[in-house]
Amino acid sequence: MSCPLWLKCNAEQLTLTLKVKPGAKQNKIALDATGGLQISLQAVAEDGKANKLLIQYLAKILGIPQKQISILRGTTSRNKVLQIKAAAISQEELLKCLMQLTINR
């Protein structure tokens, strides 16, 4: 399976580059016009609420513990880089889950 531009992998971690849209009507994952990963969240972007929901939402849909996901860059930006520990989920499982969600929207 080819790896999209928004996903980088190595032995220790998977790195996701994405754009967050806070204050949405519903939580959802989509690909934007350029093929980038975009996540809409119901939480507003204040006091870390959207960041907290982002980690909760991804952990839930990927079926992994929240502590396996961290924000590497972009805590105060809509453009974020997330790290997922490789032991939590394989690259293939992550791609399958996220791509299935973007197709079903």
Contacts in CASP RR format, 6 or more apart in sequence:
PFRMAT RR
TARGET T0000
AUTHOR 0000-0000-0000
METHOD contacts of the structure
MODEL  1
MSCPLWLKCNAEQLTLTLKVKPGAKQNKIALDATGGLQISLQAVAEDGKA
NKLLIQYLAKILGIPQKQISILRGTTSRNKVLQIKAAAISQEELLKCLMQ
LTINR
1 91 0 8 1.000
1 92 0 8 1.000
1 95 0 8 1.000
3 9 0 8 1.000
3 91 0 8 1.000
3 95 0 8 1.000
4 35 0 8 1.000
4 36 0 8 1.000
4 37 0 8 1.000
4 95 0 8 1.000
5 17 0 8 1.000
5 35 0 8 1.000
5 36 0 8 1.000
6 16 0 8 1.000
6 17 0 8 1.000
6 18 0 8 1.000
6 35 0 8 1.000
6 36 0 8 1.000
6 37 0 8 1.000
7 14 0 8 1.000
7 15 0 8 1.000
7 16 0 8 1.000
7 17 0 8 1.000
7 91 0 8 1.000
7 94 0 8 1.000
7 95 0 8 1.000
8 14 0 8 1.000
8 15 0 8 1.000
8 17 0 8 1.000
9 15 0 8 1.000
9 86 0 8 1.000
9 91 0 8 1.000
10 86 0 8 1.000
11 86 0 8 1.000
12 85 0 8 1.000
12 86 0 8 1.000
13 83 0 8 1.000
13 84 0 8 1.000
13 85 0 8 1.000
13 86 0 8 1.000
14 83 0 8 1.000
14 84 0 8 1.000
14 86 0 8 1.000
14 89 0 8 1.000
14 91 0 8 1.000
14 94 0 8 1.000
15 72 0 8 1.000
15 81 0 8 1.000
15 82 0 8 1.000
15 83 0 8 1.000
15 84 0 8 1.000
16 37 0 8 1.000
16 81 0 8 1.000
16 82 0 8 1.000
16 84 0 8 1.000
17 36 0 8 1.000
17 37 0 8 1.000
17 79 0 8 1.000
17 80 0 8 1.000
17 81 0 8 1.000
18 36 0 8 1.000
18 37 0 8 1.000
18 38 0 8 1.000
18 39 0 8 1.000
18 79 0 8 1.000
18 80 0 8 1.000
18 82 0 8 1.000
19 32 0 8 1.000
19 36 0 8 1.000
19 37 0 8 1.000
19 38 0 8 1.000
19 39 0 8 1.000
19 78 0 8 1.000
19 79 0 8 1.000
19 80 0 8 1.000
20 38 0 8 1.000
20 39 0 8 1.000
20 40 0 8 1.000
20 41 0 8 1.000
20 45 0 8 1.000
20 50 0 8 1.000
20 54 0 8 1.000
20 78 0 8 1.000
20 79 0 8 1.000
20 80 0 8 1.000
21 38 0 8 1.000
21 39 0 8 1.000
21 40 0 8 1.000
21 41 0 8 1.000
21 78 0 8 1.000
22 41 0 8 1.000
22 43 0 8 1.000
22 44 0 8 1.000
22 45 0 8 1.000
22 49 0 8 1.000
22 50 0 8 1.000
22 78 0 8 1.000
23 40 0 8 1.000
23 41 0 8 1.000
23 42 0 8 1.000
23 43 0 8 1.000
23 44 0 8 1.000
23 45 0 8 1.000
23 50 0 8 1.000
24 40 0 8 1.000
24 41 0 8 1.000
24 42 0 8 1.000
25 42 0 8 1.000
26 40 0 8 1.000
26 42 0 8 1.000
27 39 0 8 1.000
27 40 0 8 1.000
27 41 0 8 1.000
27 42 0 8 1.000
27 53 0 8 1.000
27 57 0 8 1.000
28 39 0 8 1.000
28 40 0 8 1.000
28 101 0 8 1.000
28 105 0 8 1.000
29 37 0 8 1.000
29 38 0 8 1.000
29 39 0 8 1.000
29 40 0 8 1.000
29 61 0 8 1.000
29 98 0 8 1.000
29 101 0 8 1.000
29 102 0 8 1.000
29 105 0 8 1.000
30 38 0 8 1.000
30 39 0 8 1.000
30 40 0 8 1.000
30 102 0 8 1.000
30 105 0 8 1.000
31 37 0 8 1.000
31 38 0 8 1.000
31 102 0 8 1.000
32 38 0 8 1.000
37 98 0 8 1.000
39 54 0 8 1.000
39 57 0 8 1.000
39 58 0 8 1.000
41 50 0 8 1.000
41 53 0 8 1.000
41 54 0 8 1.000
41 57 0 8 1.000
42 53 0 8 1.000
43 49 0 8 1.000
43 50 0 8 1.000
43 52 0 8 1.000
43 53 0 8 1.000
44 50 0 8 1.000
45 78 0 8 1.000
48 75 0 8 1.000
51 71 0 8 1.000
51 75 0 8 1.000
54 71 0 8 1.000
54 80 0 8 1.000
54 82 0 8 1.000
55 66 0 8 1.000
55 69 0 8 1.000
55 70 0 8 1.000
55 71 0 8 1.000
56 66 0 8 1.000
58 69 0 8 1.000
58 82 0 8 1.000
58 84 0 8 1.000
59 65 0 8 1.000
59 66 0 8 1.000
59 68 0 8 1.000
59 69 0 8 1.000
61 97 0 8 1.000
61 101 0 8 1.000
62 84 0 8 1.000
62 88 0 8 1.000
62 89 0 8 1.000
62 93 0 8 1.000
62 94 0 8 1.000
62 97 0 8 1.000
63 89 0 8 1.000
64 84 0 8 1.000
64 88 0 8 1.000
64 89 0 8 1.000
65 88 0 8 1.000
68 84 0 8 1.000
68 85 0 8 1.000
68 87 0 8 1.000
68 88 0 8 1.000
68 89 0 8 1.000
69 82 0 8 1.000
69 83 0 8 1.000
69 84 0 8 1.000
69 88 0 8 1.000
70 82 0 8 1.000
70 83 0 8 1.000
71 80 0 8 1.000
71 81 0 8 1.000
71 82 0 8 1.000
71 83 0 8 1.000
72 81 0 8 1.000
72 82 0 8 1.000
72 83 0 8 1.000
73 80 0 8 1.000
73 81 0 8 1.000
74 80 0 8 1.000
74 81 0 8 1.000
84 94 0 8 1.000
END
